[in-house]
Amino acid sequence: MVKVGVLGATGMVGQRFIQLLDNHPDFEITALAASSRSAGKRYEDATTWYMNNEMPESVKDIEVIETNPEAMDNDVDIVFSSLPADFALTVEKEYAKDYVVASNASAHRMKKNIPLVIPEVNPECLDMIDAQQKENNWDGFIVTNPNCSTIALALTLKPVVDNFDVKSVRVSTMQAVSGAGYNGVPSMAIVDNLVPYIGGEEEKMESESLYLLGSFDGEKVVNADFKLSASCHRVPVIDGHTEAVFIELAEEFDIDDVSDKMANFKGLPQELNLFSAPENPVIVKEESDRPQPRMDRNAGNGMAVTVGRLRKDSAFDNSFKYVLVGHNTIRGAAGASILNAELINDKIL
């Protein structure tokens, strides 16, 4: 068993890591780190549990340690980071001197020699790791996963980009409140309301998607050469981001061919049969009223993205549009980091 730790273990994403790692066939939680106010307490005593199942018995008696590599004195191989970006910026580098850091934080995304990876989309970017270790004289390394809304979008775009000549993508998101954390959006701000702004979200979607769907030349990533525009909005849904996507191609196409390419798309995690990998990363629905977050966010144990309303756009030449739903705290956060770690464990460790 690979021994793992969770940084930010008492927060919502940290709890999702614990939930998904419970009874994992390859990973065993042996360290839980949080703030100094939680350090020294049993995990059960330090945590207000927000998940919709019971806290796993295996973690209740683990003593929480402070988020400091020196406090992690047990034999840990991988640490999962759900730290706030400003804290992660310095702390993750300290952990990377000795540990593999699978980070859900935004602090090191798209930094030089630090892979930003969706295993089905751009696993070749893990080849940056050697250069990262040499440059920093680290025994460990950092691998990041993208923003939650970006992951869902990029998974559906990958089979399109691989099979068609894309000119432009426009996306409008309706994002769940859990993406902001338990205390992130006050109830009076979101109940009976929609907030048409999420700080930094549109920029992340636009830059990260072009990076993920670009090409790695062995040293750096060359971004995809189509245009991508995002508009991001917070809606009163607990879990599950919904996105309306509009794609313009360079030439005429068959919409059934697009549907077929999405529905049959598989990547390296499926070839390797990794534990957290969904059988089909993209599920295409035929019903006119799907996908819906409450009904489709848990597809593939929350690791698949569901696409529906896939149809030609009669208003624009060579264009089509669709709606997607992805689970933002599973595939879009903790599950993404865990799948990255599973691929690293299979290919590198």
Secondary structure, DSSP 4 states (H G I P E B T S, - for coil): -EEEEEETTTSHHHHHHHHHHTT-SSEEEEEEEE-TTTTTSBHHHH----SSSPPPHHHHTPBPEESSGGG--S--SEEEE---HHHHHHHHHHHHTTSEEEE-SSTTTT-TT--B--TTT-GGGGGGHHHHHHHHT-SSEEEE---HHHHHHHHHHHHHHHHS-EEEEEEEEEB-GGGG-TTSS-HHHHTT--B---TTHHHHHHHHHHHHTSEE-SSSEEPPSSEEEEE--B-S-SS-EEEEEEEEESS---HHHHHHHHHT---HHHHHT-TT--S-SEEE--STT---HHHHTTTTTTTSEEEEEEEE-TTSTTEEEEEEEE-TTIIIIIHHHHHHHHHHHHHT-
